[in-house]
Amino acid sequence: MIRIREISDPDLKARVIAKLAEWRGLPESQVPEWFELDDADFTDLLMEIRADEEGRGDDYDPRM
């Protein structure tokens, strides 16, 4: 498990909050710092952030 407040890189923290807010349909200000993600969810979130940065579509899955 990882809590958002445990992410030390401010840029990564902001991108994680933005993606999590997008997934949950919330404004970024509504995502609390104490929010926890399990390892699998955090990995999926990081893969989504990377895909967004690289401009990949939704049909790309590196596990396949």
N, C-alpha and C positions, 0 to 999 in steps of 0.2 A: 504494500500500500504506500502511496505517496500523497502527501497533502500539498496543495498548491503553494502554501506558504513555505514549504521546504525547498522549492525551486530557487536556487540562488542567482541564476542568470535572469536579469530583469527583462531582456528581450524574449527569451524562451517563455518566461512566466506570462508575459502579455499575449504571446501567440497561443499558449495553452488555454488561457482564459477566454480568448476570442473564439477559438475553435469549440471549446466546451459550451460557451454561450450559444453558438450557432447550432450545435447538436441538440441542446435543450430548449431552444427557442426563447432564450432570455436575453435581456440586455447585459452587456459585460459587467455593468455595475452590480448586477444581482447575483453574480457568482462569488460566493464567499471564499476567503483565503483558507478557511479550515476544510474546504471540500476535499474529500479523499477519492482517489482513483485506485482501483486494483491494478496489478501489473499488466494484465491483458488489456484493460481499457486504456491505460496510459500508453502502451505500445501502439495500439490502434490509433490513438490520438496523434502520436508523433508521426506515424506513417501517413496520416491524412495531411498533417502540416507539411511534411516533405513533398507529398504529391501535389499540394497546392503550389508550393514553391517551384516545382519542376514543371508545372503545367500539365500534369497527367489527368486523364479523364477518370470518371467514376468506375469504369469497367476494368481498370488496372488493379491487379492484386499480386503483389510480389511473392505471396505464398503459393501461387499456382505455377 
